[in-house]
Amino acid sequence: MKIDCNREGKKKFMDYKKTGHDVFQAVGGNDNVTAVTHCATRLRFHLQNAEKVKQSEVEKIPGVLKCVYANGEMQVVIGPNVTVAYEGVQEKYTGAGAVTAESESDKGWVERFLGLISGIFTPIIPAITAAGMVKAVLAILRVSGAVNVESMSYKILNFSSDAVFFFLPIMLSASAAKMFKMSQGLAMMLGGILLHPAFTSMVASGEAIQLFGLPIRAVSYSSTVIPIVLIVFVASYVERFANKILPDVIKYIARPLLVMAVMIPLSLCVLGPVGYVIGDGLAALLGGLNNIAPWLLPTVIGTFNPILVMFGLHNGLIPFAATQLATFKYENIMGPGMLSSNISQGAASWALAIRTRDKSLKSQATSAGFTALMGITEPAMYGITLKYKKLLPCVMAGGLIGGLFAGISGLVRYSFGSPGLATLPVFIGESSGNIIKALITTAISFVVTFILVMFVKIDGLEGNDKPEKNTSNEKVNKIILSPMEGEAVDLSKVKDEIFSSGSMGDGMAIQPSKGELRAPADGTVTLFPTLHAVGITCDDGTEILMHIGMDTVKLNGKYFEAHTTNGAKVKAGDVLITFDMNAISQEGYDLITPVIITETSYNGHVVQGVSKKVNFGDELYRVEN
């Protein structure tokens, strides 16, 4: 799939399949990738060695919104076109990588556990979403009276939407087999045993069930989650043991037999019932929590969902939501709170689009806001609400208030589907009351967040929030002075596409000859914690960013010394930072320093200076309105 994407308004098409190719190579290709899957917005890579990947390089690939390492996964945020990017990855991925003991042991148990949960449940999310949307359509047809619930057509569509939940153990067995490094066919057979009609008939009959005298608990495993995961986990070790002890000449036929000889009685007599009891206990715990404080979960998720999504932790809630849904036919762990949070992300983006006069930012915020309202929040979160940091508290406040109403009112979700306007039908139940609660939750979250964003002072937006450009014939000049001694060069000479392309803003760069950075204008200092970059916000709202060297953030402040503080008022020529040029160069870093006017802080255009030697206070370039 290709989309029109160019900040200057010219037609330029992005090939997301190529994005997938490039991302796959950037994370190490087949030599480093041990497993790969995707969710609604992200490519998720399990790697032998995550330290080999430069996340900053991955983020430069066209089509990539963000790259984060969390829960044992390298998560590359693409957005709604992730499935196309995944196709590109699949064209290159051979599955040849293997997880080494060293690479797994380096991870903490929490990181391994969350990565495991994500790897098991993420592949089946599209199927669960599809089932949820079919159920949503059926609910609309039923409520509107467009279909007779006793008709053959309704019954077929109804059992079709139930199929994913009925056969959930088989679907989970396939994805669990990949994570536990077991033969998928054998794992799926174990899932099928739990659901076989003959076994379900024995359970339904109420008669005692035995296998060679061993008692089998009469349990229906349809829609269960924990039993099959536990069974496949144990079976993976049984299979590895069989591979180890069996001679090669008979391994092909003896290995499956040995696995089944051990696992059939173990699954039906021990592991299945134990997993069922754990699932029952979890369902009882969730039910009790809802009885005591029904407002708690939607409020917490509504507030902190952006943080959970940022680190991919929201997928860790899926087993609990799936268990609740299978037991009670509804869930309120994820759906209500995430609905409130997602709508808040969209509201924040649209409010920003109204406030800014920058056409590029207005277009980006409008598009990201629409996507968030539909249920996909990463473009809004990474492109808008994290960039303008005052927006995130507004989003969390809207999510909190909307989530609190959802919890107090008893809003539940009857099926999965990324919560948003497009999936509101998953909140339609037997009566109209629940969907009305969902609509009110949506309205509260949107209005609260929108109002907060419209009135909060947003750092970095003042330049866009100022009056329209001067339409008179008079040119208003702003002279940017050189903050360094050295050689002024064109920004295109910087070996970083973010700067050289002008994505961050226009200006010039300096190859310094002295390790000293001074203020290029009067204004307020924004001092980065690692001291490798300094911002100056001028009184008229213009923002000047000075970035000392390329990738010097990795030095974490080493070789840099601050001579000012964050938020301090400075005059042009005041010393801001001194740095050890020789030491930084010996570490292998290029010291070229972009001095730019950030793209969102001015309405005029930059008149480029000329390449020349400059001293402190010399004119570097100017801005004309």
Beta strands, then each sheet from edge to edge (+ up, - down):
strand 1: 2-4
strand 2: 13-15
strand 3: 33-38
strand 4: 42-47
strand 5: 66-70
strand 6: 73-77
strand 7: 209-211
strand 8: 214-216
strand 9: 477-481
strand 10: 486-490
strand 11: 505-512
strand 12: 516-518
strand 13: 523-527
strand 14: 533-537
strand 15: 543-547
strand 16: 560-562
strand 17: 569-570
strand 18: 575-579
strand 19: 593-598
strand 20: 605-607
strand 21: 612-614
strand 22: 619-624
sheet 1: 1+ 2-
sheet 2: 3+ 4- 6+ 5-
sheet 3: 7+ 8-
sheet 4: 9+ 22- 20+
sheet 5: 17+ 13- 14+ 15- 19+ 11- 10+ 21-
sheet 6: 12+ 18- 16+
end
